[in-house]
Amino acid sequence: MNRMRMFLIAMSGLFLTIGMITVFLFQTQLKEKETDIPTFYQDVVEIENPASFRALVNKNYRLPADYEPSDLVLLDVPLYNKDKNNEANYLRKEAARALKNLFEAAYNEKGYELIARSGYRSYDTQVMLYDRYVKEDGVEAADTYSARPGHSEHQTGLTIDITSDSVHGGLTETFGETDEGKWVAENAHRFGFIIRYPENRVDETGYQYEPWHLRYVGTEAATSIYNDQLILEDYVLNVMKQMSVLWD
Ligand SMILES: [Zn+2]
């Protein structure tokens, strides 16, 4: 009887220990998961592949200050600001061609008319914009809606803000609720574009939902990102890393 009691005590002690270890490990895992999201603008890496279609530019990866794409071309789609000297009306050649195909498909398949509003933005323009926002609102507020110089995807020449008459040419969240916006979200990948800042990943991208901000990454990457509901960070830092082609 005494032995039986001893055995039971030993067993419950063992189970208690296993239970505690499990809880401890689970908590550690949770903590590790929380720290997955980097602190924005800390330990910033200057990227080595600025001309890659899959270049990762965000609040922790920046473009070299002197990076200027060599193949910018004037967009051949309806423009919000029709000034041909405005750099915002330019994109890299392949992205410009893909955008034309996207806009034509929207019109041919659905009768939707899309408008290009803001494409390429040089480092110097971003310096000017960011400085102005900081003067007006302070660094903390400016960081929530404007990228620091070198950290704007628009400097890649692969990014375009688009809109439509149904939102009066605005860059607004309601674009995502329009027929045009919904069609773009479901079809952009066919032409190599992704919605770069989706609604459900704000903490990781560091940007509010921007249904108007499209990034060209090529059809293969865009389709994978669309099908698996990824963000570019997932694709470059996980998928591409596994394929060992991080800096292609
Ligand atoms: Zn944008």
Residues whose N, C-alpha, C, O or C-beta is under 5 A from the ligand:
A	BS01	ZN	D161 H213
